[in-house]
Amino acid sequence: MTTYTPTFDHQLLERLRGAVRGEIVEPGDPGYDEARKVYNAMHDRRPAIIVRAVDAGDVIATVDFARDQGLALAVRGGSHSVPGYGTCDGGVVLDLGLMRGIRVDPETRTAWVEGGCTWADVNHATYAFGLATTGGMVSTTGVGGLTTGGGMGYLVRRCGLACDNLASVDLVTADGHFVTCTAEHNSDLLWAVRGGGGNFGVVTSFAFRLHPVADILGGPTFFPLDSDVIRRYRDMVGEADDDLGALLVVGLGPPVPFLPERWHGRPLCGVIACWTGSQDEDDRIRGRLAAVGPVLGQYLERIPYPVINTLFDDLVPPGLYHYWKGTFTQGLSDGAIEACVEYGAATPSIQSVTVGIPLDGACHRVGPEETAFSYRDADYSFALSGTLTTRADCEAQKDWVRGFHQALEPHSMGGGYVNFIDHDDQNRVQANYRANYARLRDLKRRYDPGNLFRLNHNIAP
């Protein structure tokens, strides 16, 4: 195991200790090995210090320390970054995980959410008022990384991306300044963090617009892995109301009680439905799903919205080994469907699930230049996930992920969703932002000319 010797000024470290109310963890401390863990076990790194911030003051002090010492700075929210950008070797990890405060105003339908919150935190707080906003697909996902990358989830067709529902942020910039960004003040930074990732600072608080969403008709329906089934799914989505979230999944049958045991571990496809419309329409939605193909197993019930965000938590707990690719498509061509069937049949593990997220509806009603997220003409975003239980198995399956991505490329749009892309795709950053890249680069030069915030899908100044 490599040991990294800190090279920073220890007088400045003592000054940091005096400025921080949270905890500072160093190598050799009893909690160091636990504090340095991240969701994706592929990244076993040893930072020089980990600052567990409790407020914006701690964030400012940590940013100043890393910048002045010339150290790499990794910012961690929920720690779900597949490329491992929430950690580093020999640098500073700024862990926001203790900053979990939320305040909901039901009259203005607004939630103020601190930077360390997960979507489980947000869903719990907003459900009490019959409200929700677009979040992730796994409840332990961090709000910060998902939102600043764009933010896709079950409600995207009805409510738009998470970043579309972002009214304001509190941000600590590379020079250590604390700024509030709204449509009226620092609007350029608000535009940039709505899809531009962590390139522009540390968001200590988000203000989200909320929507009336309480109980839903939701859950998975599994079908045989068949091209005709996916084509009928495509037709269903093309005709569906925006109130129907319908994610396509391709993989191996999970060991769940509502799927017959003979299908456990066998290739299949499925639709994860999230119907937020009237309960009177539930039977119509059930009928639409039944028409997609022969139903192998189904859990489709009236449930609280937060529950759908937890259905797959146990399938992908922290500590697994991940390697991902992502791509956008216009429509869902027959060629893309055939690639899904071919590579879906060779899915390497039950945890390796390919997900296709429809991006029509509300997402299409935002212009490509209104936020940093530019793929407003994309109809689907695909996540190709190689997820295994050992490092060796994950390394061995990288070619499956890469081959799948190459098979989809002729049917894709060139870039991908930054939250679905691994560390070896830095050469795709410009394609990921298309026409917005030049503006993002200019803002990077203005607000972070030294590229302090570089542990991300980096927009280099």
C-alpha positions, 0 to 999 in steps of 0.5 A, a space after each residue: 500500500 502506498 503511503 503519501 507523506 503530506 507536504 503542506 505547511 503544518 502551521 497552516 494546518 494548525 490554523 485550519 484546525 482553529 478555523 474548522 468546527 467540524 472534524 479533521 481526520 489524518 492518516 493514523 487516526 482511528 477513523 481514517 480508513 472509514 472516513 476515506 471510503 467512497 461508494 465505488 470501491 475501485 477507488 482506494 485512495 489515501 488523502 492527506 487530510 479529510 475535513 468533515 465540514 459542518 457549515 459554510 465557514 468550514 468549507 471556506 477555510 478548507 478551500 482556502 487551505 487547499 488553494 494556498 497549499 497547492 493541494 488537490 481538493 476533492 469535494 464529497 457529498 454522497 460519495 457516489 461519483 463513479 470516477 472517484 472524484 470524491 477522494 484523492 491521493 495526498 490531497 484534501 477531501 472536503 466531506 460535506 456529509 455532516 451538512 444535512 439540514 433541510 427546510 421546506 416552505 410548503 406555501 412557496 413550494 421551496 426546499 433549502 437543502 444543504 450540500 451533504 444531503 442525499 435524496 433520501 433526506 430530501 424525499 423524506 422532508 418534502 413528502 411530509 408536505 405532499 411535495 417532491 422534486 426530481 432526484 436520483 434513482 438510488 436514495 443514497 445518491 448525493 444531492 450535490 453531484 447529481 444536481 450539478 451534473 444535470 440530475 435525472 430521475 423518475 420525475 424527469 418527464 413531468 418536472 424536468 431535470 433536478 437542475 431545472 428546478 434549482 432556484 438558487 445556490 449558495 456557493 464557495 468559489 475558488 478564492 474562498 468567497 461565499 456567494 448566493 447565486 440567483 436569476 438576479 445575482 451571480 446568474 452566470 454562476 447559477 447557469 454554470 452549476 446547472 449542469 456544469 458539475 463541480 467546476 465552479 465551486 462548492 455548493 453549500 446549499 441548494 434551493 429547489 422548486 417543488 411539485 405536488 407529488 405524494 403517493 404514486 403508482 410505481 415499481 418494476 415490471 419484467 419482460 423477456 429480453 426481446 427486441 419487440 418488447 423494447 420497441 413496444 416500450 418505445 411506442 408506449 413512452 412516445 404516446 405517454 403523458 408526462 406524468 408517466 416516468 418509465 425507465 427501461 432496464 436491461 440486465 439479469 433477473 434480480 432475486 426478488 419474490 415477485 419474479 419467479 425463481 427460474 428467471 433469477 440471474 437470467 437476461 431480461 428487460 423491464 420498465 420501472 414505472 412512476 405514475 404521478 397522475 390520478 389514481 383513477 388512471 392506475 388501471 389504464 397504466 397497468 394495461 399499457 404496461 401489460 401490452 408491452 410484452 409477456 409479464 414475467 414478474 411485477 411489483 406495481 403498487 400505490 406507494 409513497 414517492 420516496 419508496 420508489 427511490 429505495 427499491 434498488 438500494 439493496 442491489 447496489 450498496 456501497 463497496 461494490 466495484 463500478 465502471 460506467 459509460 453513458 450516451 444520449 440518443 435521439 429516439 430509440 432506433 432499431 439498431 440501438 435496441 439490437 445493441 441492448 439485446 445483444 449486450 444485455 444477454 451478456 450482462 456480467 452480474 445482477 448488479 450490472 444494470 443498463 438503464 435508459 431514461 426518457 428525457 422528453 416532456 418537461 426536459 424538452 421544454 427547456 432551451 439548450 442554452 438556458 442551462 449548462 446541460 445542453 442535450 435538450 434534444 436527446 430523447 434518452 440517456 443511457 447508463 451502461 454499468 459494469 458493477 461487480 463484487 471484486 476489483 478483478 471481476 470489474 477490471 475483466 468486464 470493462 471490455 463489455 462496457 466499452 463494447 456496449 458503448 461502441 455498439 450504441 455509438 452509431 445510434 448516439 449523439 456524441 456526448 454523454 451525461 456527465 454523471 454516467 461517465 467514468 474517469 477515462 472519458 475526459 476527452 469527451 468533456 467538450 462533446 458533453 457540453 456541445 455549444 455551451 462548452 465555450 461559455 463554461 470555459 470562459 466562466 472557468 477562467 474567470 472564477 477558477 483560473 488556477 483550476 482548483 476544482 479539477 477533480 471532476 469532468 474538468 472544464 480546463 481554464 
